[in-house]
Amino acid sequence: MRISQLLYGIATFVPGVAAIFGRGGGDTKSARYCYSVWLRHLIKAYETDPSFVHPKVVAELGPGDSLGIGVSALLSGTDEYYAFDLVKHANVARNVRVFEEILSMFETRADVPGPSEFPEVRPLVSSYSFPRHILTDEHLARALAPSRVARIRDSIRDQGRDDSMIEYRTRWFDEAAVERESVDMLYSQAVLEHVDDLPGTYRAMRLWVKNGGMLSHSIDFRCHSTANDWNGHWRYSDRIWRLIRGRRSYLLNREPYSAHLQLLRDNGFELTLKQPDTAKSRFKREDLAPRFRNLSDEDLTTCTAVIQAVKRTA
């Protein structure tokens, strides 16, 4: 057990501690990171379904303190970007700087930063060359037209303007946060492992995404430093986990890989891609907390996964 995590969780019950240390919002991401993440999701979506090329309305769960991935989507041709988070973290000046750097990368058709630069980032793709077969010169001439680029820049600076291409919502868990069946592609990057109401989140995704629209999620099932082993968080009883969690606004939901696959099926999504990464587990079933002793071998050894799925319900 990571005693430091337990002590910190207990300390958050002291008034003011969670507010001081739990502001969250994720790490500030570099422009190259954001550019890489978006293009990887886009390339993988195209590999999965070549008819899925240029999503017009894109939504992101949990962008944290950078809108850079969504900005990359806008610069690649998306018309509207929804950013959903628990708290509005984004810093305007930082996002303008990231925007300018990403714009330069699109203008020069920079290759996708790959595993040598970002070894932990998923999805993995077959080629990290700039995807000219998806983002053709003709398409980018329209996407990067000066008037359109200026509108994106203005949307970052003032998201409240009537013609903003960016909608930042902090009540993303509200099923009415977005017009129903309006989103072409909804993605997240190492976020769904932190969501407390996972069934409710998948139900909301079902309502927001168009028929034929796509989900693309990279999920990290590891312990996030709460244990000495990557999957040691499944050894904690619910009582101990409540103490570790404390009053932090989020930590981990501890749901395994299979839970996400089942929720996709339950909500009318057809799985089109599974890209799991595995790691050895040194635990026997009896080493786990009772609620996790029925984990499959696949669950117990899947440390990260990328899943893509298409909404097929009528």
C-alpha positions as CSV (number, residue, x, y, z in Angstrom):
1,M,0.0,0.0,0.0
2,R,1.1,3.6,-0.7
3,I,0.8,5.0,2.8
4,S,1.4,8.5,1.5
5,Q,-1.7,8.2,-0.7
6,L,-3.8,7.0,2.3
7,L,-2.5,9.8,4.5
8,Y,-3.2,12.4,1.9
9,G,-6.7,11.0,1.3
10,I,-7.5,11.1,5.0
11,A,-6.0,14.7,5.2
12,T,-8.5,15.9,2.6
13,F,-11.3,15.5,5.2
14,V,-9.7,18.4,7.0
15,P,-11.6,21.6,5.7
16,G,-9.6,23.4,3.1
17,V,-7.0,20.6,2.2
18,A,-8.8,19.3,-0.8
19,A,-9.3,22.8,-2.2
20,I,-5.6,23.6,-1.8
21,F,-4.3,20.4,-3.4
22,G,-7.1,19.2,-5.5
23,R,-7.5,21.8,-8.1
24,G,-6.7,19.3,-10.8
25,G,-7.3,19.7,-14.5
26,G,-4.5,17.6,-15.8
27,D,-1.0,18.5,-16.9
28,T,-0.4,21.4,-19.2
29,K,0.1,19.7,-22.6
30,S,2.5,20.8,-25.2
31,A,1.3,21.7,-28.7
32,R,3.2,18.7,-30.1
33,Y,1.4,16.4,-27.6
34,C,-2.0,17.8,-28.5
35,Y,-1.3,17.6,-32.3
36,S,-0.1,14.0,-31.9
37,V,-3.1,12.9,-29.8
38,W,-5.7,14.3,-32.2
39,L,-4.1,13.0,-35.4
40,R,-3.7,9.5,-33.8
41,H,-7.4,9.4,-33.0
42,L,-8.3,10.7,-36.5
43,I,-5.9,8.3,-38.3
44,K,-7.2,5.3,-36.2
45,A,-10.8,6.3,-36.9
46,Y,-10.0,6.3,-40.7
47,E,-8.2,3.0,-40.4
48,T,-11.3,1.6,-38.7
49,D,-13.8,3.1,-41.1
50,P,-12.4,4.8,-44.3
51,S,-15.7,6.6,-44.8
52,F,-15.2,8.4,-41.5
53,V,-12.9,11.2,-42.7
54,H,-13.8,14.8,-41.5
55,P,-16.0,15.0,-38.4
56,K,-17.8,18.3,-38.3
57,V,-18.8,18.3,-34.7
58,V,-16.3,16.9,-32.1
59,A,-16.6,16.6,-28.4
60,E,-13.9,15.9,-25.8
61,L,-14.3,14.6,-22.3
62,G,-11.9,16.0,-19.7
63,P,-9.6,18.4,-21.7
64,G,-8.2,19.7,-18.4
65,D,-6.1,22.9,-18.6
66,S,-5.5,22.7,-22.3
67,L,-7.9,22.8,-25.3
68,G,-5.1,21.9,-27.6
69,I,-6.5,18.6,-28.8
70,G,-9.8,20.2,-29.7
71,V,-7.9,23.1,-31.3
72,S,-6.1,20.5,-33.5
73,A,-9.5,19.1,-34.5
74,L,-10.7,22.6,-35.5
75,L,-7.6,23.3,-37.5
76,S,-8.0,20.0,-39.3
77,G,-11.5,21.0,-40.5
78,T,-13.9,20.5,-37.6
79,D,-16.6,23.2,-37.4
80,E,-17.6,22.9,-33.7
81,Y,-15.8,21.6,-30.7
82,Y,-17.4,20.8,-27.3
83,A,-15.1,20.7,-24.3
84,F,-16.6,18.9,-21.3
85,D,-15.0,19.1,-17.8
86,L,-15.9,19.1,-14.2
87,V,-14.2,22.5,-13.7
88,K,-13.2,25.1,-16.2
89,H,-9.4,24.9,-16.1
90,A,-8.4,26.3,-19.5
91,N,-6.1,29.2,-19.6
92,V,-6.7,31.6,-22.5
93,A,-3.2,32.9,-23.0
94,R,-1.7,29.4,-22.9
95,N,-4.3,28.1,-25.4
96,V,-3.6,30.9,-27.8
97,R,0.1,30.1,-27.7
98,V,-0.6,26.3,-28.2
99,F,-2.9,27.3,-31.1
100,E,-0.2,29.2,-32.9
101,E,2.2,26.3,-32.5
102,I,-0.3,23.7,-33.8
103,L,-1.2,26.0,-36.7
104,S,2.4,26.0,-37.7
105,M,2.6,22.2,-37.6
106,F,-0.5,21.9,-39.9
107,E,0.8,24.5,-42.3
108,T,4.1,22.6,-42.6
109,R,2.4,19.2,-42.7
110,A,4.5,18.1,-39.7
111,D,4.7,14.4,-39.1
112,V,2.8,13.0,-36.1
113,P,5.1,12.9,-33.0
114,G,5.5,9.2,-32.4
115,P,6.5,6.7,-29.7
116,S,10.1,7.9,-29.5
117,E,8.8,11.3,-28.3
118,F,5.6,10.2,-26.5
119,P,6.1,6.5,-25.6
120,E,3.0,6.4,-23.3
121,V,0.6,8.0,-25.7
122,R,-2.1,5.9,-27.4
123,P,-3.5,5.1,-29.9
124,L,-0.6,3.6,-31.8
125,V,-0.9,4.0,-35.6
126,S,0.8,2.2,-38.5
127,S,2.5,5.3,-39.8
128,Y,3.4,8.6,-38.2
129,S,3.9,10.5,-41.4
130,F,1.5,13.4,-41.9
131,P,-1.8,11.8,-43.0
132,R,-2.0,13.4,-46.5
133,H,-4.5,10.8,-47.6
134,I,-7.0,12.1,-45.0
135,L,-6.0,15.8,-44.8
136,T,-5.3,16.6,-48.4
137,D,-3.9,19.9,-49.6
138,E,-7.3,20.8,-51.0
139,H,-9.0,20.1,-47.7
140,L,-6.4,22.0,-45.7
141,A,-6.6,25.0,-48.0
142,R,-10.2,25.4,-46.8
143,A,-9.5,24.4,-43.2
144,L,-6.6,26.8,-42.9
145,A,-8.0,29.7,-44.8
146,P,-7.0,33.0,-43.1
147,S,-10.6,33.9,-42.3
148,R,-11.3,30.5,-40.7
149,V,-8.0,30.6,-38.7
150,A,-8.9,34.0,-37.4
151,R,-12.3,32.7,-36.3
152,I,-10.7,29.8,-34.4
153,R,-8.3,32.2,-32.7
154,D,-11.1,34.5,-31.8
155,S,-13.1,31.6,-30.4
156,I,-10.2,30.7,-28.1
157,R,-9.9,34.3,-26.9
158,D,-13.7,34.7,-26.3
159,Q,-15.6,31.4,-26.1
160,G,-18.8,33.3,-25.2
161,R,-19.1,35.1,-28.5
162,D,-22.2,34.1,-30.6
163,D,-20.1,32.6,-33.5
164,S,-17.6,30.8,-31.3
165,M,-16.5,27.4,-32.6
166,I,-15.7,26.3,-29.0
167,E,-18.3,25.4,-26.4
168,Y,-16.8,24.8,-22.9
169,R,-19.3,23.0,-20.7
170,T,-18.7,22.2,-17.0
171,R,-21.9,20.2,-16.7
172,W,-21.0,17.6,-19.2
173,F,-22.5,14.9,-17.0
174,D,-25.9,16.5,-17.7
175,E,-27.5,14.5,-20.5
176,A,-29.0,17.8,-21.8
177,A,-25.6,19.5,-22.1
178,V,-25.6,19.1,-25.9
179,E,-28.3,18.8,-28.6
180,R,-29.1,15.2,-29.0
181,E,-27.5,13.3,-31.8
182,S,-25.4,16.2,-32.9
183,V,-21.9,15.0,-32.4
184,D,-19.9,13.2,-35.1
185,M,-17.0,12.1,-32.9
186,L,-16.5,12.0,-29.2
187,Y,-13.1,11.2,-27.7
188,S,-11.2,11.2,-24.5
189,Q,-7.5,10.8,-23.5
190,A,-6.9,9.0,-20.2
191,V,-10.1,10.4,-18.7
192,L,-12.7,7.6,-18.4
193,E,-10.8,5.9,-15.7
194,H,-11.5,9.0,-13.5
195,V,-15.3,9.3,-14.1
196,D,-17.4,8.3,-11.1
197,D,-20.7,7.7,-12.9
198,L,-19.4,5.6,-15.8
199,P,-22.9,4.1,-16.8
200,G,-24.3,7.7,-16.8
201,T,-21.5,8.9,-18.9
202,Y,-22.0,6.2,-21.6
203,R,-25.7,6.9,-21.6
204,A,-25.0,10.6,-22.2
205,M,-22.6,9.7,-25.0
206,R,-25.4,7.6,-26.6
207,L,-27.7,10.6,-26.5
208,W,-25.1,13.1,-27.9
209,V,-23.6,11.1,-30.7
210,K,-25.3,10.8,-34.1
211,N,-26.2,7.5,-35.6
212,G,-23.1,6.4,-37.4
213,G,-21.0,8.7,-35.2
214,M,-17.8,7.5,-33.5
215,L,-16.4,7.2,-30.0
216,S,-12.6,7.0,-29.6
217,H,-11.2,6.6,-26.1
218,S,-7.8,5.9,-24.7
219,I,-8.2,4.5,-21.1
220,D,-5.5,3.9,-18.5
221,F,-6.4,1.2,-16.0
222,R,-3.3,1.5,-13.9
223,C,-3.2,2.5,-10.2
224,H,-2.0,6.1,-10.8
225,S,0.5,5.9,-8.0
226,T,-2.0,4.7,-5.4
227,A,-0.2,1.3,-5.0
228,N,3.2,-0.2,-5.5
229,D,2.0,-2.5,-8.4
230,W,0.3,-1.2,-11.5
231,N,-2.9,-3.1,-10.7
232,G,-2.5,-2.9,-6.9
233,H,-5.6,-0.6,-6.6
234,W,-7.8,-3.7,-7.1
235,R,-6.5,-5.1,-3.8
236,Y,-8.0,-2.4,-1.7
237,S,-11.3,-2.9,0.0
238,D,-14.0,-0.3,-0.7
239,R,-13.5,1.1,2.9
240,I,-9.8,1.6,2.4
241,W,-10.4,3.1,-1.1
242,R,-12.8,5.6,0.4
243,L,-10.1,6.8,2.7
244,I,-7.5,7.0,-0.1
245,R,-10.0,9.0,-2.2
246,G,-10.9,11.3,0.6
247,R,-12.6,14.4,-0.6
248,R,-10.7,14.7,-3.8
249,S,-13.0,15.7,-6.6
250,Y,-11.9,12.7,-8.6
251,L,-9.4,9.8,-8.4
252,L,-10.2,6.5,-10.1
253,N,-13.4,4.5,-10.6
254,R,-11.4,1.2,-10.6
255,E,-13.6,-0.2,-13.4
256,P,-11.8,-2.8,-15.6
257,Y,-11.6,-3.1,-19.4
258,S,-14.6,-5.4,-19.7
259,A,-16.8,-2.8,-18.0
260,H,-16.3,-0.4,-20.8
261,L,-16.9,-3.0,-23.5
262,Q,-20.2,-4.0,-21.8
263,L,-21.3,-0.4,-21.5
264,L,-20.7,0.2,-25.2
265,R,-22.9,-2.8,-26.0
266,D,-25.6,-1.7,-23.5
267,N,-25.8,1.7,-25.2
268,G,-26.0,0.7,-28.8
269,F,-22.4,1.1,-29.9
270,E,-20.7,-1.4,-32.1
271,L,-17.1,-2.0,-31.2
272,T,-14.8,-1.4,-34.2
273,L,-11.4,-1.3,-32.6
274,K,-9.8,-2.8,-29.5
275,Q,-6.1,-1.9,-28.9
276,P,-5.2,-3.2,-25.4
277,D,-1.8,-3.0,-23.8
278,T,-1.0,-5.8,-21.4
279,A,1.3,-6.0,-18.3
280,K,2.0,-8.9,-16.0
281,S,0.1,-9.3,-12.8
282,R,1.8,-10.9,-9.8
283,F,-1.5,-11.3,-7.9
284,K,-3.6,-14.4,-7.4
285,R,-7.4,-14.1,-7.2
286,E,-7.3,-14.4,-3.4
287,D,-5.0,-11.4,-3.2
288,L,-7.7,-9.1,-4.6
289,A,-10.5,-7.3,-2.8
290,P,-13.7,-9.4,-2.9
291,R,-15.4,-7.2,-5.5
292,F,-12.5,-7.7,-7.9
293,R,-11.9,-11.5,-7.5
294,N,-14.1,-12.2,-10.6
295,L,-11.9,-10.1,-12.9
296,S,-11.1,-12.1,-16.1
297,D,-7.4,-12.8,-17.0
298,E,-7.8,-10.1,-19.7
299,D,-9.0,-7.5,-17.2
300,L,-6.3,-8.4,-14.7
301,T,-3.5,-7.9,-17.3
302,T,-4.9,-5.0,-19.4
303,C,-3.1,-1.9,-18.3
304,T,-4.3,0.5,-21.0
305,A,-6.6,0.3,-24.0
306,V,-7.9,2.2,-27.0
307,I,-11.5,1.5,-27.9
308,Q,-13.4,2.9,-30.9
309,A,-17.1,2.2,-31.5
310,V,-19.8,3.4,-33.9
311,K,-23.4,4.2,-32.8
312,R,-25.7,1.8,-34.6
313,T,-29.0,2.3,-32.9
314,A,-32.0,3.6,-34.8
